[in-house]
Amino acid sequence: MKEITVSELKEMMDEGKDFQLIDVREPNEYEFANIEGELIPLSTVLHNAGKISRDKMVVVHCRSGKRSGDAIRMLEQQHGFDNLYNLKGGITAWSIEVDPDVPRY
């Protein structure tokens, strides 16, 4: 599985790169802390595969990287995606390494 670090993601954001950021956590987690990704909870990700780009890089994240990894595996196996990157360490790593104002839980 392809991965991207939080510092690489921050650099992409700062440079205005064209990519899609998907958050596979639950709505209550998203309300508590988010980094402006599009919310598609893990339980709905296969049903919402049509909302995920096939034409550009897609970064998928959760709290720590496990659920996003699960989402990527399902999307690759069942829908043939090949442009998905797991955010290593998830939003927790983002809070530690990039923006301490993002709450951790």
N, C-alpha and C positions, 0 to 999 in steps of 0.2 A: 504494500500500500504506500502510495506517495504521501509525504508529509511536508508541512511547512512550519517553520518556527514562528512564534509571536513577533519576534523582531523582523523577520522577513515580511510578515503580514503588515506590520506597522509601516515598513518602508514602501510597500505597494500602495497602501492608503495615502501616505504622504506624497507619493509621486503621481497619484491620480490614475493608477493603472486600472484597466477595464477588467473586472472580475466580479463574480457573484459570491456573496458571503451568506451561507445558510447556517442557521442556529437550530439544532435538533432537540433542544431542551423543552421543558414544559412551559406553558404560558406564565405560571406563577414564578418560575425561575427567571424567565425573560423580563418580567416586570421588576424583579429585584435587582437584576444586573444584566446589562447587555452592551454589545459593542456595535449596535446598529445593523446586525445581520437580519435576514429575512427569516421569520419564525416558521419552521415546518417541523413540528414535533416528531420524534422518531416513530411513534405509532402510526403516523399518517404519511411518512416519507414515500412509501411505495405508491400510495394513492395519488400523491402530489408530484410524481416524477416529471410530469409535463411542465411544472413550474421551474424546473432546474435546467439551466443552460447546457447545451451540448457544444456550443460554439466558442466558449471562452473558459478560462480557468475558474473552477468553483472550489472555494474553501469551505469545508464543513466543520462546525465546531459544536462542542457541548461544554460541560463543566470541566472535565479532565482529559477527554480524548477517547474514552471507551465507546460511548453511545454514537459519537460521530464516526468512529471506526466501524461500528456495526452497520450504521446507515450506508456508509460507502460500500462495504462488502455486499449488502443487499442490492444496492443500485447497480453495482458492477455486474453481479451475477444475474439479476433478473431483468435489467434494462440495458445492459451493455455499455454503461458509461465508462469513459477512459480519461476524463478530464477532472477528476475529483481529488482533492488534497485534504488530508486530515490536519487540523490545527493541533500540533503537538502540545500537550498540556492544557489545552482548552482555555476557557475564560479565566481559570485559576492562574495559569501561567501568565496570561495577559495582565492580570491584576498585580502579580509579583514583579514581572519584568518590564512592563510598558506603562501601565497607568494604575497606580495604587488607589486612585479614587473609585475604581470599579470594585464594589464590595465582593468579598469572598464569602463562601458558605460551604 
